Amino acid sequence: RDVAGYTQAEVAQALLLFNVVMIAGYLGFGRAADGFTRRGRSVLPLLAGGVALASLCLGLLAAGVRAGHLLLWSGFFCFATASVLSYSLFSRRYPKEMIGRVNSALNVAVFVGMFSGQWAVGLVLGFWQPTAVGYAPQAYAWALGGLWLLQAGGLAWLWSGRRLFG
């Protein structure tokens, strides 16, 4: 069920577009990270900037901006790929003997976070009565808004420079 009322062919085209922009994002952020590293700079600003741009796109979608929504979703998916730079940051921050455990812990955190987020979106969507064509549009605004708040909180913490532990 789709709140936008897309046909199956339109959904397939949008998914193709999103996959292409994600590939471009991975390649672009990876290339930029290489350049940062060669110049002796941290990739943290690149990660934070990419996630901030993804969060901006998500916030606009949650606010109900409909004009250019495929562009906003594409921006979200492209910029969100910057988050994988955290693996590079962690590999430089921890001893080589521990990096396997660190990456495993990060993988667990990512998957638990992703599936918890998906579950929470489904829970929020279920608070409204479905329409004849799918979930209620206002339910999406609340669900996406909740995800945006989580992202904004994470970005605020990241930019504060505070350590989570220690």
PyMOL CGO cylinders between C-alpha atoms (Angstrom):
from pymol import cmd
from pymol.cgo import CYLINDER

trace = [
    CYLINDER, 0.00, 0.00, 0.00, 1.30, 3.38, -0.92, 0.3, 1, 1, 1, 1, 1, 1,
    CYLINDER, 1.30, 3.38, -0.92, 0.09, 6.75, 0.31, 0.3, 1, 1, 1, 1, 1, 1,
    CYLINDER, 0.09, 6.75, 0.31, 1.26, 8.49, -2.87, 0.3, 1, 1, 1, 1, 1, 1,
    CYLINDER, 1.26, 8.49, -2.87, -0.89, 6.27, -5.08, 0.3, 1, 1, 1, 1, 1, 1,
    CYLINDER, -0.89, 6.27, -5.08, 1.92, 5.15, -7.37, 0.3, 1, 1, 1, 1, 1, 1,
    CYLINDER, 1.92, 5.15, -7.37, 1.45, 2.31, -9.82, 0.3, 1, 1, 1, 1, 1, 1,
    CYLINDER, 1.45, 2.31, -9.82, 3.74, -0.70, -9.56, 0.3, 1, 1, 1, 1, 1, 1,
    CYLINDER, 3.74, -0.70, -9.56, 5.76, 0.59, -12.52, 0.3, 1, 1, 1, 1, 1, 1,
    CYLINDER, 5.76, 0.59, -12.52, 6.20, 4.02, -10.88, 0.3, 1, 1, 1, 1, 1, 1,
    CYLINDER, 6.20, 4.02, -10.88, 7.30, 2.36, -7.64, 0.3, 1, 1, 1, 1, 1, 1,
    CYLINDER, 7.30, 2.36, -7.64, 9.83, 0.27, -9.57, 0.3, 1, 1, 1, 1, 1, 1,
    CYLINDER, 9.83, 0.27, -9.57, 11.19, 3.37, -11.34, 0.3, 1, 1, 1, 1, 1, 1,
    CYLINDER, 11.19, 3.37, -11.34, 11.51, 5.23, -8.03, 0.3, 1, 1, 1, 1, 1, 1,
    CYLINDER, 11.51, 5.23, -8.03, 13.32, 2.29, -6.42, 0.3, 1, 1, 1, 1, 1, 1,
    CYLINDER, 13.32, 2.29, -6.42, 15.72, 2.16, -9.36, 0.3, 1, 1, 1, 1, 1, 1,
    CYLINDER, 15.72, 2.16, -9.36, 16.37, 5.89, -8.99, 0.3, 1, 1, 1, 1, 1, 1,
    CYLINDER, 16.37, 5.89, -8.99, 16.99, 5.51, -5.24, 0.3, 1, 1, 1, 1, 1, 1,
    CYLINDER, 16.99, 5.51, -5.24, 19.44, 2.67, -5.83, 0.3, 1, 1, 1, 1, 1, 1,
    CYLINDER, 19.44, 2.67, -5.83, 21.34, 4.67, -8.45, 0.3, 1, 1, 1, 1, 1, 1,
    CYLINDER, 21.34, 4.67, -8.45, 21.64, 7.72, -6.17, 0.3, 1, 1, 1, 1, 1, 1,
    CYLINDER, 21.64, 7.72, -6.17, 22.77, 5.50, -3.30, 0.3, 1, 1, 1, 1, 1, 1,
    CYLINDER, 22.77, 5.50, -3.30, 25.52, 4.03, -5.47, 0.3, 1, 1, 1, 1, 1, 1,
    CYLINDER, 25.52, 4.03, -5.47, 26.51, 7.57, -6.47, 0.3, 1, 1, 1, 1, 1, 1,
    CYLINDER, 26.51, 7.57, -6.47, 26.51, 8.55, -2.79, 0.3, 1, 1, 1, 1, 1, 1,
    CYLINDER, 26.51, 8.55, -2.79, 28.74, 5.67, -1.76, 0.3, 1, 1, 1, 1, 1, 1,
    CYLINDER, 28.74, 5.67, -1.76, 31.16, 6.41, -4.60, 0.3, 1, 1, 1, 1, 1, 1,
    CYLINDER, 31.16, 6.41, -4.60, 31.10, 10.16, -4.02, 0.3, 1, 1, 1, 1, 1, 1,
    CYLINDER, 31.10, 10.16, -4.02, 31.55, 10.05, -0.26, 0.3, 1, 1, 1, 1, 1, 1,
    CYLINDER, 31.55, 10.05, -0.26, 34.20, 7.35, -0.60, 0.3, 1, 1, 1, 1, 1, 1,
    CYLINDER, 34.20, 7.35, -0.60, 36.13, 9.44, -3.10, 0.3, 1, 1, 1, 1, 1, 1,
    CYLINDER, 36.13, 9.44, -3.10, 35.80, 12.54, -0.93, 0.3, 1, 1, 1, 1, 1, 1,
    CYLINDER, 35.80, 12.54, -0.93, 36.92, 10.58, 2.15, 0.3, 1, 1, 1, 1, 1, 1,
    CYLINDER, 36.92, 10.58, 2.15, 40.03, 9.44, 0.27, 0.3, 1, 1, 1, 1, 1, 1,
    CYLINDER, 40.03, 9.44, 0.27, 40.82, 13.06, -0.53, 0.3, 1, 1, 1, 1, 1, 1,
    CYLINDER, 40.82, 13.06, -0.53, 40.30, 14.12, 3.09, 0.3, 1, 1, 1, 1, 1, 1,
    CYLINDER, 40.30, 14.12, 3.09, 42.54, 11.30, 4.33, 0.3, 1, 1, 1, 1, 1, 1,
    CYLINDER, 42.54, 11.30, 4.33, 45.31, 12.11, 1.83, 0.3, 1, 1, 1, 1, 1, 1,
    CYLINDER, 45.31, 12.11, 1.83, 45.35, 15.67, 3.11, 0.3, 1, 1, 1, 1, 1, 1,
    CYLINDER, 45.35, 15.67, 3.11, 45.52, 14.43, 6.71, 0.3, 1, 1, 1, 1, 1, 1,
    CYLINDER, 45.52, 14.43, 6.71, 42.00, 15.59, 7.56, 0.3, 1, 1, 1, 1, 1, 1,
    CYLINDER, 42.00, 15.59, 7.56, 39.34, 13.70, 9.49, 0.3, 1, 1, 1, 1, 1, 1,
    CYLINDER, 39.34, 13.70, 9.49, 36.32, 12.41, 7.60, 0.3, 1, 1, 1, 1, 1, 1,
    CYLINDER, 36.32, 12.41, 7.60, 34.07, 13.33, 10.55, 0.3, 1, 1, 1, 1, 1, 1,
    CYLINDER, 34.07, 13.33, 10.55, 32.94, 16.65, 8.99, 0.3, 1, 1, 1, 1, 1, 1,
    CYLINDER, 32.94, 16.65, 8.99, 32.12, 14.78, 5.78, 0.3, 1, 1, 1, 1, 1, 1,
    CYLINDER, 32.12, 14.78, 5.78, 30.07, 12.22, 7.72, 0.3, 1, 1, 1, 1, 1, 1,
    CYLINDER, 30.07, 12.22, 7.72, 28.30, 14.92, 9.77, 0.3, 1, 1, 1, 1, 1, 1,
    CYLINDER, 28.30, 14.92, 9.77, 27.60, 17.04, 6.69, 0.3, 1, 1, 1, 1, 1, 1,
    CYLINDER, 27.60, 17.04, 6.69, 26.17, 14.13, 4.73, 0.3, 1, 1, 1, 1, 1, 1,
    CYLINDER, 26.17, 14.13, 4.73, 23.93, 13.04, 7.59, 0.3, 1, 1, 1, 1, 1, 1,
    CYLINDER, 23.93, 13.04, 7.59, 22.84, 16.65, 8.15, 0.3, 1, 1, 1, 1, 1, 1,
    CYLINDER, 22.84, 16.65, 8.15, 21.82, 16.97, 4.50, 0.3, 1, 1, 1, 1, 1, 1,
    CYLINDER, 21.82, 16.97, 4.50, 19.96, 13.64, 4.68, 0.3, 1, 1, 1, 1, 1, 1,
    CYLINDER, 19.96, 13.64, 4.68, 18.24, 14.88, 7.83, 0.3, 1, 1, 1, 1, 1, 1,
    CYLINDER, 18.24, 14.88, 7.83, 17.25, 18.12, 6.09, 0.3, 1, 1, 1, 1, 1, 1,
    CYLINDER, 17.25, 18.12, 6.09, 15.61, 16.11, 3.29, 0.3, 1, 1, 1, 1, 1, 1,
    CYLINDER, 15.61, 16.11, 3.29, 13.82, 13.89, 5.80, 0.3, 1, 1, 1, 1, 1, 1,
    CYLINDER, 13.82, 13.89, 5.80, 12.63, 16.90, 7.79, 0.3, 1, 1, 1, 1, 1, 1,
    CYLINDER, 12.63, 16.90, 7.79, 11.14, 18.49, 4.67, 0.3, 1, 1, 1, 1, 1, 1,
    CYLINDER, 11.14, 18.49, 4.67, 9.38, 15.24, 3.79, 0.3, 1, 1, 1, 1, 1, 1,
    CYLINDER, 9.38, 15.24, 3.79, 8.05, 14.92, 7.35, 0.3, 1, 1, 1, 1, 1, 1,
    CYLINDER, 8.05, 14.92, 7.35, 6.81, 18.51, 7.16, 0.3, 1, 1, 1, 1, 1, 1,
    CYLINDER, 6.81, 18.51, 7.16, 4.68, 17.52, 4.17, 0.3, 1, 1, 1, 1, 1, 1,
    CYLINDER, 4.68, 17.52, 4.17, 6.64, 19.12, 1.33, 0.3, 1, 1, 1, 1, 1, 1,
    CYLINDER, 6.64, 19.12, 1.33, 5.25, 17.47, -1.78, 0.3, 1, 1, 1, 1, 1, 1,
    CYLINDER, 5.25, 17.47, -1.78, 6.94, 19.52, -4.50, 0.3, 1, 1, 1, 1, 1, 1,
    CYLINDER, 6.94, 19.52, -4.50, 9.97, 17.60, -5.67, 0.3, 1, 1, 1, 1, 1, 1,
    CYLINDER, 9.97, 17.60, -5.67, 9.39, 14.73, -3.25, 0.3, 1, 1, 1, 1, 1, 1,
    CYLINDER, 9.39, 14.73, -3.25, 11.30, 12.26, -5.43, 0.3, 1, 1, 1, 1, 1, 1,
    CYLINDER, 11.30, 12.26, -5.43, 14.22, 14.67, -5.40, 0.3, 1, 1, 1, 1, 1, 1,
    CYLINDER, 14.22, 14.67, -5.40, 13.99, 14.94, -1.61, 0.3, 1, 1, 1, 1, 1, 1,
    CYLINDER, 13.99, 14.94, -1.61, 13.89, 11.17, -1.22, 0.3, 1, 1, 1, 1, 1, 1,
    CYLINDER, 13.89, 11.17, -1.22, 16.80, 10.84, -3.63, 0.3, 1, 1, 1, 1, 1, 1,
    CYLINDER, 16.80, 10.84, -3.63, 18.76, 13.40, -1.62, 0.3, 1, 1, 1, 1, 1, 1,
    CYLINDER, 18.76, 13.40, -1.62, 17.95, 11.57, 1.58, 0.3, 1, 1, 1, 1, 1, 1,
    CYLINDER, 17.95, 11.57, 1.58, 19.18, 8.23, 0.22, 0.3, 1, 1, 1, 1, 1, 1,
    CYLINDER, 19.18, 8.23, 0.22, 22.28, 9.74, -1.39, 0.3, 1, 1, 1, 1, 1, 1,
    CYLINDER, 22.28, 9.74, -1.39, 23.39, 11.81, 1.60, 0.3, 1, 1, 1, 1, 1, 1,
    CYLINDER, 23.39, 11.81, 1.60, 22.58, 9.09, 4.13, 0.3, 1, 1, 1, 1, 1, 1,
    CYLINDER, 22.58, 9.09, 4.13, 25.31, 6.92, 2.58, 0.3, 1, 1, 1, 1, 1, 1,
    CYLINDER, 25.31, 6.92, 2.58, 27.82, 9.18, 4.36, 0.3, 1, 1, 1, 1, 1, 1,
    CYLINDER, 27.82, 9.18, 4.36, 26.98, 7.26, 7.54, 0.3, 1, 1, 1, 1, 1, 1,
    CYLINDER, 26.98, 7.26, 7.54, 29.20, 4.36, 6.44, 0.3, 1, 1, 1, 1, 1, 1,
    CYLINDER, 29.20, 4.36, 6.44, 32.20, 6.64, 6.99, 0.3, 1, 1, 1, 1, 1, 1,
    CYLINDER, 32.20, 6.64, 6.99, 31.78, 5.79, 10.68, 0.3, 1, 1, 1, 1, 1, 1,
    CYLINDER, 31.78, 5.79, 10.68, 33.52, 2.47, 9.94, 0.3, 1, 1, 1, 1, 1, 1,
    CYLINDER, 33.52, 2.47, 9.94, 36.55, 4.39, 8.67, 0.3, 1, 1, 1, 1, 1, 1,
    CYLINDER, 36.55, 4.39, 8.67, 36.52, 6.64, 11.73, 0.3, 1, 1, 1, 1, 1, 1,
    CYLINDER, 36.52, 6.64, 11.73, 36.31, 3.71, 14.11, 0.3, 1, 1, 1, 1, 1, 1,
    CYLINDER, 36.31, 3.71, 14.11, 39.12, 1.84, 12.35, 0.3, 1, 1, 1, 1, 1, 1,
    CYLINDER, 39.12, 1.84, 12.35, 41.42, 4.82, 13.01, 0.3, 1, 1, 1, 1, 1, 1,
    CYLINDER, 41.42, 4.82, 13.01, 40.28, 5.30, 16.60, 0.3, 1, 1, 1, 1, 1, 1,
    CYLINDER, 40.28, 5.30, 16.60, 40.68, 1.77, 17.98, 0.3, 1, 1, 1, 1, 1, 1,
    CYLINDER, 40.68, 1.77, 17.98, 43.70, -0.56, 18.08, 0.3, 1, 1, 1, 1, 1, 1,
    CYLINDER, 43.70, -0.56, 18.08, 44.00, -2.92, 15.13, 0.3, 1, 1, 1, 1, 1, 1,
    CYLINDER, 44.00, -2.92, 15.13, 43.60, -5.90, 17.45, 0.3, 1, 1, 1, 1, 1, 1,
    CYLINDER, 43.60, -5.90, 17.45, 40.11, -4.68, 18.41, 0.3, 1, 1, 1, 1, 1, 1,
    CYLINDER, 40.11, -4.68, 18.41, 38.75, -3.42, 15.10, 0.3, 1, 1, 1, 1, 1, 1,
    CYLINDER, 38.75, -3.42, 15.10, 36.97, -6.70, 14.27, 0.3, 1, 1, 1, 1, 1, 1,
    CYLINDER, 36.97, -6.70, 14.27, 35.02, -6.49, 17.52, 0.3, 1, 1, 1, 1, 1, 1,
    CYLINDER, 35.02, -6.49, 17.52, 34.37, -2.79, 17.04, 0.3, 1, 1, 1, 1, 1, 1,
    CYLINDER, 34.37, -2.79, 17.04, 32.98, -3.34, 13.52, 0.3, 1, 1, 1, 1, 1, 1,
    CYLINDER, 32.98, -3.34, 13.52, 30.86, -6.24, 14.78, 0.3, 1, 1, 1, 1, 1, 1,
    CYLINDER, 30.86, -6.24, 14.78, 29.45, -4.08, 17.56, 0.3, 1, 1, 1, 1, 1, 1,
    CYLINDER, 29.45, -4.08, 17.56, 28.73, -1.29, 15.07, 0.3, 1, 1, 1, 1, 1, 1,
    CYLINDER, 28.73, -1.29, 15.07, 26.99, -3.77, 12.75, 0.3, 1, 1, 1, 1, 1, 1,
    CYLINDER, 26.99, -3.77, 12.75, 24.79, -5.00, 15.59, 0.3, 1, 1, 1, 1, 1, 1,
    CYLINDER, 24.79, -5.00, 15.59, 23.95, -1.41, 16.60, 0.3, 1, 1, 1, 1, 1, 1,
    CYLINDER, 23.95, -1.41, 16.60, 23.10, -0.49, 12.99, 0.3, 1, 1, 1, 1, 1, 1,
    CYLINDER, 23.10, -0.49, 12.99, 20.84, -3.50, 12.46, 0.3, 1, 1, 1, 1, 1, 1,
    CYLINDER, 20.84, -3.50, 12.46, 19.09, -3.14, 15.81, 0.3, 1, 1, 1, 1, 1, 1,
    CYLINDER, 19.09, -3.14, 15.81, 18.59, 0.56, 15.07, 0.3, 1, 1, 1, 1, 1, 1,
    CYLINDER, 18.59, 0.56, 15.07, 17.28, -0.06, 11.55, 0.3, 1, 1, 1, 1, 1, 1,
    CYLINDER, 17.28, -0.06, 11.55, 14.82, -2.75, 12.53, 0.3, 1, 1, 1, 1, 1, 1,
    CYLINDER, 14.82, -2.75, 12.53, 13.69, -0.87, 15.62, 0.3, 1, 1, 1, 1, 1, 1,
    CYLINDER, 13.69, -0.87, 15.62, 13.09, 2.19, 13.46, 0.3, 1, 1, 1, 1, 1, 1,
    CYLINDER, 13.09, 2.19, 13.46, 11.09, 0.16, 10.94, 0.3, 1, 1, 1, 1, 1, 1,
    CYLINDER, 11.09, 0.16, 10.94, 9.05, -1.39, 13.73, 0.3, 1, 1, 1, 1, 1, 1,
    CYLINDER, 9.05, -1.39, 13.73, 8.40, 2.04, 15.26, 0.3, 1, 1, 1, 1, 1, 1,
    CYLINDER, 8.40, 2.04, 15.26, 7.28, 3.47, 11.91, 0.3, 1, 1, 1, 1, 1, 1,
    CYLINDER, 7.28, 3.47, 11.91, 4.84, 0.57, 11.54, 0.3, 1, 1, 1, 1, 1, 1,
    CYLINDER, 4.84, 0.57, 11.54, 3.60, 1.13, 15.06, 0.3, 1, 1, 1, 1, 1, 1,
    CYLINDER, 3.60, 1.13, 15.06, 2.98, 4.83, 14.40, 0.3, 1, 1, 1, 1, 1, 1,
    CYLINDER, 2.98, 4.83, 14.40, 1.27, 4.12, 11.06, 0.3, 1, 1, 1, 1, 1, 1,
    CYLINDER, 1.27, 4.12, 11.06, -1.06, 1.75, 12.91, 0.3, 1, 1, 1, 1, 1, 1,
    CYLINDER, -1.06, 1.75, 12.91, -2.35, 4.53, 15.18, 0.3, 1, 1, 1, 1, 1, 1,
    CYLINDER, -2.35, 4.53, 15.18, -4.47, 5.88, 12.29, 0.3, 1, 1, 1, 1, 1, 1,
    CYLINDER, -4.47, 5.88, 12.29, -7.26, 4.13, 10.44, 0.3, 1, 1, 1, 1, 1, 1,
    CYLINDER, -7.26, 4.13, 10.44, -6.09, 3.02, 7.00, 0.3, 1, 1, 1, 1, 1, 1,
    CYLINDER, -6.09, 3.02, 7.00, -7.73, 4.72, 4.04, 0.3, 1, 1, 1, 1, 1, 1,
    CYLINDER, -7.73, 4.72, 4.04, -9.14, 2.87, 1.06, 0.3, 1, 1, 1, 1, 1, 1,
    CYLINDER, -9.14, 2.87, 1.06, -5.78, 3.19, -0.74, 0.3, 1, 1, 1, 1, 1, 1,
    CYLINDER, -5.78, 3.19, -0.74, -3.31, 2.71, 2.12, 0.3, 1, 1, 1, 1, 1, 1,
    CYLINDER, -3.31, 2.71, 2.12, -2.08, 4.25, 5.32, 0.3, 1, 1, 1, 1, 1, 1,
    CYLINDER, -2.08, 4.25, 5.32, -3.28, 7.68, 6.40, 0.3, 1, 1, 1, 1, 1, 1,
    CYLINDER, -3.28, 7.68, 6.40, -1.05, 10.49, 5.05, 0.3, 1, 1, 1, 1, 1, 1,
    CYLINDER, -1.05, 10.49, 5.05, -0.83, 12.22, 8.46, 0.3, 1, 1, 1, 1, 1, 1,
    CYLINDER, -0.83, 12.22, 8.46, 0.51, 8.97, 9.93, 0.3, 1, 1, 1, 1, 1, 1,
    CYLINDER, 0.51, 8.97, 9.93, 3.52, 9.22, 7.62, 0.3, 1, 1, 1, 1, 1, 1,
    CYLINDER, 3.52, 9.22, 7.62, 4.18, 12.78, 8.76, 0.3, 1, 1, 1, 1, 1, 1,
    CYLINDER, 4.18, 12.78, 8.76, 4.26, 11.67, 12.40, 0.3, 1, 1, 1, 1, 1, 1,
    CYLINDER, 4.26, 11.67, 12.40, 6.38, 8.59, 11.72, 0.3, 1, 1, 1, 1, 1, 1,
    CYLINDER, 6.38, 8.59, 11.72, 8.91, 10.47, 9.58, 0.3, 1, 1, 1, 1, 1, 1,
    CYLINDER, 8.91, 10.47, 9.58, 8.88, 13.34, 12.05, 0.3, 1, 1, 1, 1, 1, 1,
    CYLINDER, 8.88, 13.34, 12.05, 9.81, 10.96, 14.85, 0.3, 1, 1, 1, 1, 1, 1,
    CYLINDER, 9.81, 10.96, 14.85, 12.70, 9.58, 12.84, 0.3, 1, 1, 1, 1, 1, 1,
    CYLINDER, 12.70, 9.58, 12.84, 13.79, 13.14, 12.04, 0.3, 1, 1, 1, 1, 1, 1,
    CYLINDER, 13.79, 13.14, 12.04, 13.78, 14.03, 15.74, 0.3, 1, 1, 1, 1, 1, 1,
    CYLINDER, 13.78, 14.03, 15.74, 16.03, 11.06, 16.48, 0.3, 1, 1, 1, 1, 1, 1,
    CYLINDER, 16.03, 11.06, 16.48, 18.40, 12.11, 13.70, 0.3, 1, 1, 1, 1, 1, 1,
    CYLINDER, 18.40, 12.11, 13.70, 18.42, 15.72, 14.84, 0.3, 1, 1, 1, 1, 1, 1,
    CYLINDER, 18.42, 15.72, 14.84, 19.21, 14.63, 18.40, 0.3, 1, 1, 1, 1, 1, 1,
    CYLINDER, 19.21, 14.63, 18.40, 22.06, 12.44, 17.17, 0.3, 1, 1, 1, 1, 1, 1,
    CYLINDER, 22.06, 12.44, 17.17, 23.46, 15.25, 15.05, 0.3, 1, 1, 1, 1, 1, 1,
    CYLINDER, 23.46, 15.25, 15.05, 23.23, 17.71, 17.94, 0.3, 1, 1, 1, 1, 1, 1,
    CYLINDER, 23.23, 17.71, 17.94, 25.18, 15.29, 20.12, 0.3, 1, 1, 1, 1, 1, 1,
    CYLINDER, 25.18, 15.29, 20.12, 27.75, 14.69, 17.35, 0.3, 1, 1, 1, 1, 1, 1,
    CYLINDER, 27.75, 14.69, 17.35, 28.29, 18.40, 16.75, 0.3, 1, 1, 1, 1, 1, 1,
    CYLINDER, 28.29, 18.40, 16.75, 28.55, 19.07, 20.49, 0.3, 1, 1, 1, 1, 1, 1,
    CYLINDER, 28.55, 19.07, 20.49, 31.80, 17.10, 20.53, 0.3, 1, 1, 1, 1, 1, 1,
    CYLINDER, 31.80, 17.10, 20.53, 30.83, 15.31, 23.73, 0.3, 1, 1, 1, 1, 1, 1,
    CYLINDER, 30.83, 15.31, 23.73, 31.73, 11.72, 24.33, 0.3, 1, 1, 1, 1, 1, 1,
    CYLINDER, 31.73, 11.72, 24.33, 28.95, 9.26, 24.98, 0.3, 1, 1, 1, 1, 1, 1,
    CYLINDER, 28.95, 9.26, 24.98, 31.02, 7.26, 27.45, 0.3, 1, 1, 1, 1, 1, 1,
    CYLINDER, 31.02, 7.26, 27.45, 34.07, 8.33, 29.44, 0.3, 1, 1, 1, 1, 1, 1,
]
cmd.load_cgo(trace, "trace")
